[in-house]
Every structure is written in structure tokens, then in C-alpha cells.
């Protein structure tokens, strides 16, 4: 598969003024990675870990201090204008729509900016309006939209020129559950229909779980994990949690092999047990519980990815 | 013919944005009318300053009131039109804070061209009207021998004047990439320059002469061409033939502006570019 992003030793240093002293900060430190066409990659890390700086280097806004990067086969800084036709970026925190204009009008201007033909403009606008359910507020000025509506319009705006690579920077920030859900469903469908490559930075692990088949974790500018989501949890040794509802109030279920009692509710009617997926299985823990009490119902929670990331960070300190 | 079509296609993105700006500003009639009035008032206040001054004196720098009106009219008309088209360039920090500049980077057009065509302040038309009235009054009051030469000088000077002031806004934008609170500093030159330009350069103090006579060629937007038009004695440090050099002054101003802009953009992207 052809590479959409190829970074080789990509590094970016900033000089920060600290009173009178100047300090050098490595925002991105020796990043080497390759993203193939059609992949969906979650780029995660704490605030200030270097995610936005990376995106700015991939799109030609920032010049790398050292290292190289090619995006869609182009050199981002030198070929910025050509690259702009291949990449669409959604910034959750900034708008590329015109505040005082109806949504439809913003799309029309963007089509002109990307010099789409009239036919292409019509076809693509219709497709996006339908799939993102924008029809209800096309005539409404952007400033009157709800956040959920605005984000859908932003996504449409960034995808209007049918880019091969779509970069989403915190696309679901501040959205309610339903809006998040819709947006994710759209992105899945868009990827399926056009083979679009997705790169998204997010704090919302739900985004990563539902959209991405690969995760890049960055800490202080360094790539610390590259692989699938399950592997990320394994790396961190994160625990799964078994919750059981019992028929009668029981004593705390301590002493079950390879499991740890977390909490009990309602005199022990509901109890929670944590276990490490590496050393035991849910079935084995459940069997051990069933020997000691009668179980009515149970659920198994997967590890919270935010917790996983916290653990990885903590282990590196 | 084919070239014409290609050019139209290339200009279309900018034209569409500008048209949308114009439409949104004029869509609320009452609001737009108020904007026009307030802009008109600020223009009238500037003009009143000159008028009040002439209650105290009869001549300023060897020019009478009618002659000053000509200087004021040329410079102020050029400034107002440049401000209408380029004035938003010196509010770069606003664009930086809103992330608009990064958005520009993600579009397939040159950055500066996108910035310039991202807005237009139509309300400044009324301000330009004040300059135009002063200019016409100054021309009527002055003792001008009308011929092809004087008409050409007037037109050339106005166009170069607009270009020179436009360059000032771009210059200011370029500097604001790396000056903290840069707006304050650049405003001193942009608006100070406008003010100096509407006064006869013959009364400028020495620092003003250096800054606005040569470095920022403000004398070329009003005073120098007026000296030639009215056939006045020129001050020793600015020979009268300079009155014809407006286009050179504009070129100089733009060279400086583009240099600063490049400098600023490099700083922003943080590399050799």
C-alpha cells in the first residue's frame, strides 16, 4: 500500500522565553512513522505532548527543525499549495466557516477556493449534506448553529474537496453523546466509501475505540507506542473489571486468585473485581466467584484507555 | 482570450470571498448606514483639525488653507481607500489568535493574497468621500494649470499613494508576527504616517523628515505632488521633481513591506522556509 505520511526523524524544537532566559523545548522528538493509504490512526497524548506540532509539520504550516516528512507524496512546506488539495483538516477549536454567512454559502466559497467544477461541487455537497444530515440548517448563519451542528458543518467543509487524507484535531470536543455518535458513524462511512485515510488527535478514547485500527501514543514529543488498541492495554498491564450481582448479600469476595476486590455495594449484593488480562481470564475469575456465591448477573469492563495512557506515562517518569 | 479565462478562474476564489464580505456588511441596511455615518464623522474630525488650525494661522509651511486642503485630500483619500482594502492586514494578532492564519495555510492560495482578500471595510467609503471632497475643493481653490501633465500627475500620485499606504498595512502585519503587542507599535507608524502625510512636509521636525520623508515615503502621497501641481517652492531637502516619484516611493514601500512579511512568515513557520 502506498504511504500517505512518511516521517523520518521528524523533530521540532521551540525556543521559549522564560523571563530573561531562553529555554529549548523539543515539541516533537525524532518521530519516525509511516501511515498507509486507507488507515485510520489515532494520535493520542497529553496536552502539550506534541500532537498539534506534528500536524502542523505534516500540513506545511511549520518547518521541521530536522528530519523529513512527506505527506501524500509531497513535501509539505515546499508543496503546501498542492498539498492543500489532498488534505482536509478539521480543527475542533477553530472554524473555517464564515461566521456571518449561511452554511450553504460557506460551502460555495470553499468550492471556489478549491476550484471545484460546478458538477463536482454539486455532487459532493449533496453527498455531504445527506450523510451529515445538514439539510435542516443549510440556510442558517454559522454563528446561530449549535456546537454539534457546527462541527458537522466543519467536517463537511474540510471534506468538500474530497481529500485523500483527513486530519481531525479534537473533532468531538464538547459534543454531546448523540452528536459524537453521528460524527463517528459518518467518518466510518466516509472511509468505507472513499478509502480516505484518517488521522485523528483526541482526548476521547471512545473516538479511538470506534474509529481507529492503530494508535500512536506520544509523550513529550517522543513516540512511545505504535500498534493496536488491545496491545496498548497489554503494554500498560491495565486491568479488566468484573462486576457481579449476587442473589444475597455476601461478604467481600477477597482472595480470588489473580483478582483484586475493588468494591462492594448494598451489603455485598454487587461487587467489583479487577484482574490482569495477562495472568487470568474473565471465565476463570467468574468460576471462582460462582463457587462462593450465586450470581444473578455480571458485566466485564474493558480497561479505560485514559487510565492506560496514564499508566504508560507514569511508568516512563 | 484563453489567458483572460484562465486569469478569471485564478481570481475567482478571491472574488467570491470579497463578494461575500461585501454582501454580509451591507445586508443589514440600518447597521451599514450607521457604520457609514460613524466613519464619515471620523473623517470630518480629521478635516476639522486642519480647519481649526487655520483659525490660528493663515499659512502653514508656506501653504494657505486651500493648498493644505489639496495635500490633505490627496493623502487622506489614498489612505482611506488603502485602509478599506488592506486595513485588516495590520490586525494580524486577531487572525493568529483565532487560528485563521493556519486555516489559510490549508488552502491552495498564497498566504498574503488570502489575507488581503479576506476582508474589505466598505464603511470606509464615507471616510474616503471626505478626502475626495477635500481634494476637489483643494484643486478648485488652487492655481493649477490644467494639462495632460497635471492630470497624469494627479492620477499617478493617487494610485501610488494608495499603494504606499497599502504597503504600510502589510509592513505592519509582517512585523506583528514577532512583536508582542506589535499593534501598538506599528499603529504609531501607520496612523502617524497618515497624519504626517496630510500635513505639509515643510513643517515636519527632523525625526519626522527622516521617518516619513524617506523611510516611509509619506511625503510622496500628498505634499510632493501638491508642490508640483501648485508650482510652489519646494523645501531644500525635498526637491520638487520628487513630486513625480510617487511610483518609486510605492515600489520602495512594497519592497520593504514584502521583506517584513517574508521575515514574519519565516518566524511564524520557524525555519529557513
Boltz contact constraints between the chains, C-beta under 6 A:
constraints:
  - contact:
      token1: [A, 61]
      token2: [B, 102]
      max_distance: 6.0
  - contact:
      token1: [A, 61]
      token2: [B, 105]
      max_distance: 6.0
  - contact:
      token1: [A, 62]
      token2: [B, 269]
      max_distance: 6.0
  - contact:
      token1: [A, 62]
      token2: [B, 270]
      max_distance: 6.0
  - contact:
      token1: [A, 63]
      token2: [B, 269]
      max_distance: 6.0
  - contact:
      token1: [A, 63]
      token2: [B, 270]
      max_distance: 6.0
  - contact:
      token1: [A, 63]
      token2: [B, 271]
      max_distance: 6.0
  - contact:
      token1: [A, 81]
      token2: [B, 108]
      max_distance: 6.0
  - contact:
      token1: [A, 84]
      token2: [B, 106]
      max_distance: 6.0
  - contact:
      token1: [A, 84]
      token2: [B, 107]
      max_distance: 6.0
  - contact:
      token1: [A, 84]
      token2: [B, 108]
      max_distance: 6.0
  - contact:
      token1: [A, 85]
      token2: [B, 108]
      max_distance: 6.0
  - contact:
      token1: [A, 89]
      token2: [B, 106]
      max_distance: 6.0
  - contact:
      token1: [A, 94]
      token2: [B, 99]
      max_distance: 6.0
  - contact:
      token1: [A, 96]
      token2: [B, 103]
      max_distance: 6.0
  - contact:
      token1: [A, 100]
      token2: [B, 24]
      max_distance: 6.0
  - contact:
      token1: [A, 109]
      token2: [B, 16]
      max_distance: 6.0
  - contact:
      token1: [A, 109]
      token2: [B, 17]
      max_distance: 6.0
  - contact:
      token1: [A, 109]
      token2: [B, 20]
      max_distance: 6.0
  - contact:
      token1: [A, 112]
      token2: [B, 12]
      max_distance: 6.0
  - contact:
      token1: [A, 112]
      token2: [B, 13]
      max_distance: 6.0
  - contact:
      token1: [A, 112]
      token2: [B, 16]
      max_distance: 6.0
  - contact:
      token1: [A, 113]
      token2: [B, 13]
      max_distance: 6.0
  - contact:
      token1: [A, 113]
      token2: [B, 107]
      max_distance: 6.0
